Amino acid sequence: MANSGIGYFDRRGEYFRTPDEASISDLSGLLGRIGEGDSLAPGIAAMLLERRIEIEEIFADHDKMTTLQEEASNDGDVIPLKQHK
């Protein structure tokens, strides 16, 4: 008897059983081959998905800083740089 189910596909059209597996495949493909021997990309991709909220916060902060920098340079203001030690 035939069965049906739900599947997920990455951007290359490869089938996966879970959304996480499909997304990790896409992220891994985006990262490309990392490291020697077995690629580290799948592990890094899994970590990126796992830490998604923190990563999105970092990018949101980056976007705010970039906008402030662009606005300041358009106004002729100088943005002081702080160095972290």
C-alpha positions in Angstrom: 0.0 0.0 0.0 1.3 3.5 -0.9 2.0 6.0 1.8 2.1 9.7 1.8 4.1 12.2 3.8 5.5 15.6 4.1 8.9 16.4 2.7 11.2 19.4 2.5 13.5 20.4 -0.3 16.6 22.5 -0.4 17.3 25.0 -3.1 19.0 22.3 -5.3 15.8 20.2 -5.1 17.3 17.5 -2.7 14.7 15.9 -0.4 14.9 16.1 3.4 12.6 14.8 6.1 12.8 18.0 8.3 12.9 21.7 7.6 16.2 21.9 9.7 17.9 19.4 7.4 16.8 21.3 4.3 18.0 24.6 5.7 21.3 23.2 6.9 21.9 21.9 3.4 21.1 25.3 1.9 23.4 27.1 4.5 26.1 24.5 3.9 25.9 25.1 0.2 26.2 28.8 0.7 29.3 28.4 2.9 31.0 26.1 0.4 33.8 23.8 1.3 35.5 24.8 4.6 38.6 23.1 6.0 40.6 20.1 4.8 39.3 16.6 4.7 35.6 16.5 5.5 34.1 20.0 5.1 33.3 21.9 8.3 30.4 23.6 6.5 27.6 21.3 7.6 28.6 21.7 11.3 28.9 25.5 10.9 25.5 25.6 9.1 23.9 23.6 11.9 25.4 26.1 14.5 24.2 29.1 12.4 20.6 27.7 12.4 20.9 26.9 16.1 22.1 30.4 17.0 19.8 32.2 14.5 18.3 34.7 17.0 21.7 35.9 18.2 23.0 36.1 14.6 19.9 38.1 13.5 20.5 40.5 16.4 24.1 41.0 15.3 23.0 41.8 11.7 20.3 44.1 13.0 22.8 46.0 15.1 25.2 46.0 12.1 22.5 47.5 9.9 21.8 50.3 12.5 25.5 51.1 12.8 25.9 51.2 9.0 22.9 53.5 8.7 24.3 55.8 11.4 27.6 55.9 9.7 26.1 56.7 6.3 24.0 59.5 7.9 27.0 60.9 9.7 29.2 60.9 6.6 26.4 62.6 4.6 26.2 65.3 7.3 30.0 65.7 7.3 30.2 64.4 10.9 33.2 62.4 12.0 32.5 59.2 13.8 35.0 58.4 16.5 36.3 54.9 16.6 36.6 52.9 19.8 39.1 50.2 19.9 38.2 47.1 22.0 41.0 45.3 23.8 
